[in-house]
Amino acid sequence: MSQLRLLNDLAGAGIITPTDKEDILKKQWETGESIEKILIEGGYISEDRLLNFISKKYRIPFVSLKTVQVDVEATYHVPSYLARKLSLIPVRRINSSLVIAVSEPFNENILSELRRVTDLKPIPLLARKSEIDEAINEYYRESGEIPEKPMETRIQEIEKHELPGSFQEYIVGKGNEKVFRLSQAFVKGEIKDLFIQGEPGTGKTFTLGAIKDALEKEGKRVIAVTVPDLEGMISRFRNNFAIADLREYLTSHEILLLDEVEFLQNKQQLQEEVEILLEKYMQKGHQVAVASLVKPSDMKGVTARLTSLLSSMIEVELGELDRDMAMRFLSNYDLSAGDIEAILKENPRTFRELEGILKRVIAIKKYLSSGF
């Protein structure tokens, strides 16, 4: 969105005159200040009226930060000095996007500056500048760059990350037999690296969890983390000038388990950190197992070096769920033969699909048995 478009639309709505428009552009050229700031401080329009106009015209939500809860984790993705400079506050992270509250959505510096510190896609909300400044003071410490929690506390938060799964609960069939055998070999130390690829719901995370469970029972030091969580950690530690401490911690384990590797695509800064991490483990002869929706050769926007590191791993693919595996899974539940057959007739391809159908059947049975 261009600043000139905003002025044209304001003039078209009769809020400013053509003469006002020329004066504002001249002031912007002379001072370098944002159009929004000139409009408000020059008395051409009140802040609330301008934000309401922008919200309705460009469909950007206008919120009050007095009622919207800021997620502290979101603030780790933007350093405090930059939040103050650009007058913005990160509100929430949603997958690969970062929701930010701004008072100057037409300020072109915001996007360019954010690209320097995060790979997350910014999604703007409108908020009053005074409320943004208050939120910055509340959610960033006055010094701006000092960690709010001791290093030991933040490391403990990383160690709390859990992956579900165990080999005792592992249902082996045609679709995952090879993955199961290689995972067992990994636990025994017979192979150093493993790249598990599969469609959503085929059991990638469960397999990594089973590996982690088995290794920890043997007393091995294992760190398991998803790429999105790792991205948040890296941003948080980098913003507090503690990235070296995080790198030292991450590489101090014997085994690294990295999930959701597909989120590395098109994220250069994150890829650089993962390259360092993988190279350290491989140089030490330590073990690495990763899981991804996408094969290394099919990843987009990934550096040649990282592609090479991932491609050097033993690659194995999780296949679809077969009838025998589904039957054994369903045997853990109190279901009639008719219920099981009805579920199987829907031909679930993955454990996730099977669980979804199962939940629906159980909900229907519960409803019918209630007498309604």
C-alpha positions as CSV (number, residue, x, y, z in Angstrom):
1,M,0.0,0.0,0.0
2,S,1.5,3.4,-1.0
3,Q,1.3,6.6,0.9
4,L,0.1,8.4,-2.3
5,R,-2.8,6.0,-2.5
6,L,-3.8,6.9,1.0
7,L,-3.7,10.6,0.3
8,N,-5.7,10.1,-2.9
9,D,-8.3,8.1,-1.1
10,L,-8.6,10.7,1.7
11,A,-9.0,13.5,-0.9
12,G,-11.5,11.4,-2.8
13,A,-13.6,11.0,0.4
14,G,-13.5,14.8,0.9
15,I,-11.5,14.5,4.2
16,I,-8.6,16.5,2.8
17,T,-8.4,19.0,-0.1
18,P,-6.2,18.8,-3.1
19,T,-4.2,21.7,-1.6
20,D,-3.8,19.7,1.7
21,K,-2.6,16.8,-0.3
22,E,0.1,18.9,-2.0
23,D,1.2,20.4,1.3
24,I,1.4,17.0,3.0
25,L,3.5,15.6,0.2
26,K,5.8,18.6,0.4
27,K,6.2,18.2,4.2
28,Q,6.9,14.5,3.7
29,W,9.6,15.2,1.2
30,E,11.2,17.9,3.4
31,T,11.0,16.0,6.7
32,G,11.0,12.4,5.8
33,E,8.3,11.8,8.3
34,S,5.4,9.4,7.7
35,I,2.3,10.5,6.0
36,E,0.2,9.3,8.9
37,K,2.3,11.4,11.4
38,I,2.0,14.5,9.2
39,L,-1.8,14.0,8.8
40,I,-2.3,13.8,12.6
41,E,0.2,16.3,13.9
42,G,-0.7,18.7,11.2
43,G,-4.3,18.7,12.3
44,Y,-5.7,17.4,9.0
45,I,-7.4,14.5,10.7
46,S,-7.7,13.0,14.2
47,E,-5.8,9.7,14.9
48,D,-9.1,7.8,15.6
49,R,-10.7,9.1,12.4
50,L,-7.7,8.2,10.3
51,L,-7.4,4.7,11.7
52,N,-11.1,4.1,11.3
53,F,-10.9,5.3,7.7
54,I,-7.9,3.0,7.0
55,S,-9.7,0.1,8.7
56,K,-12.8,0.4,6.6
57,K,-11.2,1.3,3.3
58,Y,-8.4,-1.3,3.4
59,R,-10.1,-3.9,5.7
60,I,-7.4,-3.8,8.3
61,P,-8.8,-4.6,11.8
62,F,-8.7,-1.6,14.3
63,V,-8.1,-2.9,17.8
64,S,-7.6,-1.5,21.3
65,L,-4.5,-2.9,22.9
66,K,-6.2,-2.3,26.2
67,T,-8.5,-5.3,25.4
68,V,-6.3,-7.4,23.1
69,Q,-3.9,-9.7,25.0
70,V,-0.3,-9.6,23.7
71,D,1.5,-13.0,23.6
72,V,4.9,-12.5,25.2
73,E,6.4,-15.1,22.9
74,A,5.5,-13.0,19.9
75,T,7.7,-10.2,21.1
76,Y,10.8,-12.4,20.9
77,H,10.6,-12.1,17.1
78,V,11.2,-8.3,17.0
79,P,14.0,-6.6,19.1
80,S,12.8,-3.9,21.4
81,Y,14.9,-1.2,19.7
82,L,13.1,-1.9,16.4
83,A,9.7,-2.1,18.0
84,R,10.3,1.4,19.5
85,K,11.8,2.7,16.2
86,L,8.9,1.6,14.1
87,S,6.2,2.0,16.8
88,L,4.8,-1.5,16.6
89,I,4.2,-4.4,18.9
90,P,4.1,-8.0,17.9
91,V,0.8,-9.4,19.2
92,R,0.7,-13.1,18.2
93,R,2.5,-15.6,16.1
94,I,0.3,-17.8,13.9
95,N,2.3,-20.6,12.2
96,S,4.6,-18.7,9.7
97,S,3.0,-15.3,10.2
98,L,3.5,-12.6,12.9
99,V,0.5,-10.4,13.8
100,I,1.7,-6.9,14.6
101,A,-0.1,-3.8,15.8
102,V,0.9,-0.6,14.0
103,S,-0.3,2.9,13.8
104,E,1.4,3.7,10.5
105,P,0.5,0.8,8.1
106,F,1.6,2.9,5.1
107,N,5.1,3.3,6.5
108,E,7.2,1.5,4.0
109,N,10.2,1.2,6.4
110,I,8.2,-1.2,8.6
111,L,8.2,-4.1,6.1
112,S,11.8,-3.6,5.0
113,E,13.1,-3.4,8.6
114,L,11.1,-6.5,9.7
115,R,12.5,-8.6,6.9
116,R,16.0,-8.0,8.4
117,V,15.1,-9.6,11.7
118,T,12.5,-12.3,11.0
119,D,11.3,-14.6,8.2
120,L,7.7,-14.5,9.5
121,K,5.1,-12.9,7.3
122,P,3.7,-9.7,9.0
123,I,-0.1,-9.4,9.3
124,P,-1.0,-5.8,10.4
125,L,-3.6,-4.7,12.9
126,L,-4.3,-1.0,13.5
127,A,-3.9,0.5,17.0
128,R,-3.4,3.9,18.5
129,K,0.2,5.0,18.9
130,S,-0.2,5.8,22.5
131,E,-1.4,2.2,23.2
132,I,1.4,0.7,21.2
133,D,4.0,2.7,23.2
134,E,2.4,1.6,26.4
135,A,2.5,-2.1,25.2
136,I,6.1,-1.7,24.3
137,N,7.0,-0.5,27.7
138,E,5.0,-3.3,29.3
139,Y,6.2,-6.2,27.3
140,Y,9.8,-5.1,26.6
141,R,12.1,-4.2,29.5
142,E,13.3,-0.6,29.6
143,S,16.8,-1.7,28.7
144,G,15.4,-3.4,25.7
145,E,17.9,-6.2,25.2
146,I,18.5,-7.8,28.6
147,P,16.9,-11.3,28.9
148,E,13.9,-11.2,31.2
149,K,14.6,-14.7,32.5
150,P,17.9,-16.2,33.6
151,M,19.5,-18.5,31.0
152,E,18.9,-21.5,33.2
153,T,15.2,-20.9,33.3
154,R,14.9,-20.4,29.5
155,I,16.9,-23.6,28.9
156,Q,14.5,-25.5,31.2
157,E,11.6,-24.3,29.0
158,I,13.3,-25.8,26.0
159,E,13.8,-29.1,27.8
160,K,10.1,-29.3,28.5
161,H,9.3,-29.9,24.9
162,E,7.8,-33.4,24.5
163,L,7.1,-35.6,21.5
164,P,4.4,-38.3,21.8
165,G,5.2,-41.9,21.0
166,S,6.8,-45.1,22.1
167,F,7.9,-48.3,20.4
168,Q,5.6,-50.2,22.8
169,E,2.6,-48.6,21.2
170,Y,4.0,-48.6,17.7
171,I,1.8,-50.4,15.2
172,V,3.9,-51.9,12.4
173,G,2.6,-52.7,8.9
174,K,3.5,-52.5,5.3
175,G,3.4,-48.7,5.3
176,N,5.9,-48.2,8.1
177,E,7.9,-51.4,8.5
178,K,11.0,-49.9,6.9
179,V,10.8,-46.8,9.1
180,F,10.4,-49.0,12.2
181,R,13.4,-51.1,11.4
182,L,15.6,-48.0,10.6
183,S,14.4,-46.3,13.7
184,Q,15.4,-49.3,15.8
185,A,18.8,-49.3,14.1
186,F,19.1,-45.6,14.9
187,V,18.4,-46.2,18.6
188,K,21.0,-49.0,18.7
189,G,23.5,-46.6,17.2
190,E,23.9,-48.7,14.0
191,I,23.1,-45.6,11.8
192,K,24.1,-42.0,12.5
193,D,21.4,-40.1,10.7
194,L,17.8,-40.6,9.5
195,F,15.5,-38.5,7.4
196,I,11.8,-39.5,7.8
197,Q,9.4,-38.2,5.2
198,G,5.7,-38.7,5.0
199,E,2.3,-37.2,4.4
200,P,0.4,-35.5,7.3
201,G,-0.9,-38.0,9.8
202,T,1.3,-40.9,8.8
203,G,3.2,-40.9,12.1
204,K,6.4,-38.9,11.6
205,T,6.2,-37.1,15.0
206,F,5.1,-40.3,16.8
207,T,8.2,-42.1,15.3
208,L,10.5,-39.3,16.6
209,G,8.8,-39.5,19.9
210,A,9.4,-43.3,20.1
211,I,13.0,-42.8,19.2
212,K,13.4,-40.2,22.0
213,D,11.6,-42.4,24.5
214,A,13.8,-45.3,23.8
215,L,17.1,-43.3,23.9
216,E,16.2,-41.6,27.1
217,K,15.5,-44.9,28.7
218,E,19.1,-45.8,27.9
219,G,20.3,-42.6,29.6
220,K,21.2,-40.7,26.4
221,R,21.1,-36.9,26.2
222,V,18.5,-36.2,23.6
223,I,17.1,-32.9,22.4
224,A,13.9,-32.9,20.4
225,V,12.4,-29.8,18.8
226,T,10.2,-28.7,16.0
227,V,11.6,-26.2,13.4
228,P,8.8,-23.6,14.2
229,D,9.7,-23.8,17.9
230,L,13.4,-23.6,17.1
231,E,12.8,-20.5,15.0
232,G,11.1,-18.9,18.0
233,M,14.1,-19.8,20.3
234,I,16.6,-18.4,17.8
235,S,14.8,-15.1,17.5
236,R,14.4,-14.8,21.3
237,F,18.0,-15.6,22.1
238,R,19.4,-13.5,19.2
239,N,17.4,-10.5,20.2
240,N,18.9,-10.8,23.7
241,F,22.4,-11.3,22.4
242,A,22.5,-14.9,23.8
243,I,22.5,-16.8,20.5
244,A,26.0,-18.2,21.3
245,D,24.6,-19.7,24.5
246,L,21.7,-21.3,22.7
247,R,24.0,-22.8,20.0
248,E,26.3,-24.2,22.8
249,Y,23.3,-25.7,24.5
250,L,21.7,-27.2,21.4
251,T,25.0,-28.8,20.4
252,S,25.8,-30.2,23.9
253,H,23.6,-33.3,23.4
254,E,24.3,-36.7,22.0
255,I,21.3,-36.9,19.7
256,L,19.3,-34.3,17.9
257,L,15.7,-34.9,16.8
258,L,14.2,-32.2,14.5
259,D,10.6,-32.2,13.5
260,E,8.6,-30.3,10.8
261,V,11.7,-29.6,8.7
262,E,9.5,-28.4,5.8
263,F,9.2,-25.1,7.7
264,L,12.8,-24.3,6.7
265,Q,11.7,-23.5,3.2
266,N,12.3,-19.9,2.1
267,K,13.7,-18.9,5.5
268,Q,17.4,-18.0,5.0
269,Q,18.3,-16.8,8.5
270,L,16.7,-19.9,10.1
271,Q,18.5,-22.2,7.5
272,E,21.8,-20.7,8.4
273,E,21.3,-21.6,12.1
274,V,20.2,-25.1,11.2
275,E,23.2,-25.6,9.0
276,I,25.5,-24.7,11.9
277,L,23.5,-27.1,14.2
278,L,23.6,-30.1,11.8
279,E,27.3,-29.6,10.9
280,K,28.3,-29.5,14.6
281,Y,26.5,-32.8,15.2
282,M,27.9,-34.5,12.1
283,Q,31.4,-33.2,12.9
284,K,31.2,-34.7,16.4
285,G,29.9,-38.0,15.0
286,H,26.7,-37.5,16.9
287,Q,23.3,-38.7,15.7
288,V,20.6,-36.7,14.0
289,A,17.1,-37.7,13.0
290,V,14.6,-35.4,11.2
291,A,11.1,-35.6,10.0
292,S,9.5,-33.7,7.2
293,L,6.5,-33.5,4.9
294,V,8.8,-32.8,2.0
295,K,11.8,-34.7,0.7
296,P,15.2,-32.8,0.6
297,S,15.2,-32.8,-3.2
298,D,11.7,-31.2,-3.3
299,M,12.3,-28.4,-0.8
300,K,12.0,-24.8,-2.2
301,G,14.1,-21.9,-1.3
302,V,16.7,-23.9,0.6
303,T,20.4,-23.3,0.4
304,A,22.6,-25.8,-1.5
305,R,24.6,-26.5,1.7
306,L,21.5,-27.3,3.7
307,T,20.0,-29.4,0.9
308,S,23.3,-31.3,0.8
309,L,23.3,-31.9,4.6
310,L,19.7,-33.2,4.5
311,S,20.3,-35.3,1.4
312,S,23.3,-37.0,3.0
313,M,21.0,-38.7,5.6
314,I,19.4,-42.1,5.2
315,E,16.0,-41.3,3.7
316,V,12.9,-43.3,4.4
317,E,9.3,-42.7,3.6
318,L,6.2,-43.5,5.6
319,G,3.5,-45.0,3.5
320,E,-0.3,-45.2,3.8
321,L,-2.2,-47.0,6.5
322,D,-3.3,-50.6,5.6
323,R,-6.3,-52.5,6.8
324,D,-4.4,-54.7,9.2
325,M,-2.7,-51.7,10.9
326,A,-6.1,-49.9,11.2
327,M,-7.7,-53.1,12.7
328,R,-5.0,-53.3,15.4
329,F,-5.3,-49.6,16.2
330,L,-9.1,-49.9,16.6
331,S,-8.8,-53.0,18.8
332,N,-7.7,-50.7,21.6
333,Y,-11.2,-49.2,21.7
334,D,-14.6,-50.6,22.9
335,L,-16.1,-51.0,19.4
336,S,-18.5,-53.5,17.9
337,A,-17.5,-55.4,14.8
338,G,-20.1,-53.3,12.9
339,D,-18.5,-50.1,14.2
340,I,-15.0,-51.3,13.0
341,E,-16.3,-52.3,9.6
342,A,-18.1,-48.9,9.2
343,I,-14.9,-47.1,10.0
344,L,-12.8,-49.2,7.7
345,K,-15.3,-48.6,4.8
346,E,-14.3,-45.0,4.8
347,N,-10.8,-46.1,3.8
348,P,-8.6,-43.9,6.1
349,R,-5.2,-43.4,4.6
350,T,-3.4,-42.2,7.7
351,F,-3.6,-42.6,11.5
352,R,-4.8,-39.0,11.6
353,E,-7.7,-39.7,9.3
354,L,-8.5,-42.9,11.3
355,E,-8.5,-41.0,14.6
356,G,-10.9,-38.4,13.1
357,I,-13.3,-41.0,11.9
358,L,-13.1,-42.9,15.2
359,K,-13.9,-39.7,17.2
360,R,-16.9,-39.1,15.1
361,V,-18.2,-42.7,15.6
362,I,-17.7,-42.5,19.3
363,A,-19.5,-39.1,19.5
364,I,-22.4,-40.5,17.6
365,K,-22.6,-43.6,19.8
366,K,-22.5,-41.5,22.9
367,Y,-25.3,-39.3,21.6
368,L,-27.5,-42.2,20.7
369,S,-26.9,-43.9,24.0
370,S,-28.0,-40.8,25.9
371,G,-31.6,-41.3,24.8
372,F,-32.0,-38.1,22.9
